[in-house]
Amino acid sequence: MGLKLFGAQALETLRVEAGLPKAGPDLNETIVPPEANLEGKAFSLTKGCYPGQEVVARMDTYGSIRRRLVGLVLEDTLVPPPGAKLFSGEREVGWVSSAVRSPSLGRVIAFGFPLRDFTPPGTALTVEIEGTRHNSTVCPLPFYSAKTPH
């Protein structure tokens, strides 16, 4: 049938390219669902009662979401580790949660959680890797789909 074996790293690359956050690195007790862009996927603002609904509704009403999950495209070939800091100028504005080298895009791509003022596509940020800062740009998710490759 022409099938080939692939490993966990290939699956991880496909997950990040598709813009799918994962429990653990991208979704944990410090990230609330609205910050991870999960409205309509993991929770609803209009459907019945569920644990935490009041908190989510209050965040939506008062616009108190501090940060958002974004896509980052790095200019260098180094893959940042989870937790790598994001900067705008000298100001620390967030962190990287997942990153991979994407063969389909020929770039290093990552998920980041910058403060909401630094989330519009096209925003320039730097990623600190081993004490050196590397340029990156915020881009919309997903990075790749069969209909719209970036």
C-alpha positions in Angstrom: 0.0 0.0 0.0 3.1 2.3 0.1 2.8 3.1 3.8 6.0 4.2 5.6 6.8 4.1 9.3 7.1 7.4 11.1 7.9 8.3 14.7 6.7 10.5 17.5 8.6 13.5 16.2 6.8 13.4 12.9 3.5 13.2 14.7 4.5 16.2 16.9 5.5 18.2 13.7 2.1 17.5 12.2 0.3 18.5 15.4 2.1 21.9 15.6 1.6 22.5 11.8 -2.1 21.9 12.3 -2.2 24.4 15.2 -3.4 21.9 17.7 -2.4 22.6 21.3 -1.6 19.5 23.5 -2.3 18.8 27.2 1.0 19.2 29.0 3.2 21.7 27.1 0.4 23.9 25.7 -2.5 23.2 28.0 -1.9 23.1 31.7 -3.1 24.5 35.0 -1.6 27.9 34.2 -3.4 28.3 30.9 -7.2 28.8 30.8 -9.1 27.6 27.7 -9.8 31.1 26.3 -6.1 31.8 26.3 -5.5 28.7 24.2 -8.2 29.8 21.6 -10.4 26.8 22.5 -13.8 28.5 22.3 -16.2 26.3 20.4 -13.7 23.3 20.6 -13.3 22.6 24.3 -15.8 25.0 25.9 -18.8 27.1 25.0 -20.0 30.5 26.2 -23.6 29.7 25.3 -24.2 26.1 26.3 -25.3 24.7 29.7 -23.5 24.6 33.0 -20.0 23.2 33.5 -17.3 23.5 36.1 -15.4 26.8 35.6 -18.1 28.4 33.4 -18.4 31.5 35.6 -14.7 32.2 35.4 -14.7 31.8 31.6 -17.8 33.9 31.2 -16.3 36.6 33.4 -13.1 36.6 31.3 -15.2 37.0 28.2 -17.4 39.8 29.6 -14.5 41.9 31.1 -11.9 41.1 28.4 -9.5 39.9 31.1 -7.6 37.4 29.0 -4.0 38.3 29.6 -2.3 36.2 26.9 -3.2 34.2 23.8 -1.8 31.1 22.0 -0.1 32.2 18.8 2.0 30.7 16.1 5.6 31.9 15.7 7.8 31.5 12.7 11.5 31.7 13.6 14.1 33.1 11.2 16.9 30.8 12.5 17.2 27.0 12.4 17.5 26.5 16.2 14.4 24.9 17.8 13.6 26.7 21.1 13.0 24.5 24.1 9.6 24.6 26.0 9.6 27.6 28.3 12.0 29.7 26.1 11.2 33.4 26.9 9.6 35.8 24.3 10.7 39.4 24.2 9.5 42.6 22.5 12.6 44.8 22.7 13.9 44.4 26.2 10.5 43.5 27.7 9.7 39.9 28.5 6.2 39.3 27.1 5.7 35.5 27.2 7.1 32.0 26.5 7.3 29.3 23.9 5.3 26.1 24.7 6.0 23.8 21.8 8.4 24.1 18.8 9.4 21.9 15.8 11.4 22.1 12.6 8.7 21.9 9.8 9.9 20.1 6.7 6.8 21.1 4.8 7.3 24.8 5.5 11.1 24.7 5.6 11.1 26.7 8.8 11.2 26.4 12.6 7.7 27.0 13.9 6.4 27.3 17.5 3.5 27.9 19.8 3.9 30.9 22.1 1.9 32.6 24.8 2.6 36.3 24.6 0.7 39.0 26.4 -2.4 40.0 24.4 -0.9 43.3 23.0 1.7 41.2 21.2 -0.6 38.7 19.5 -1.5 40.3 16.2 -0.1 38.5 13.1 3.0 40.2 11.9 4.2 41.2 15.3 8.0 40.9 15.7 9.2 39.1 18.8 12.5 37.6 19.8 12.9 34.1 21.4 15.8 33.6 23.9 17.6 30.3 23.3 20.6 29.6 25.5 21.1 33.3 26.3 20.9 34.5 22.6 17.8 36.2 21.1 16.5 35.0 17.7 14.0 36.8 15.6 10.5 35.5 15.1 7.1 36.7 13.8 3.6 36.0 15.0 1.5 34.2 12.4 -2.1 32.9 12.3 -2.8 29.3 13.2 -2.9 26.7 11.7 0.5 27.0 10.1 -0.5 24.5 7.4 -3.7 23.0 6.2 -4.4 21.2 3.0 -6.3 24.3 1.8 -4.0 27.1 3.0 -0.3 26.4 3.4 1.6 29.5 4.8 
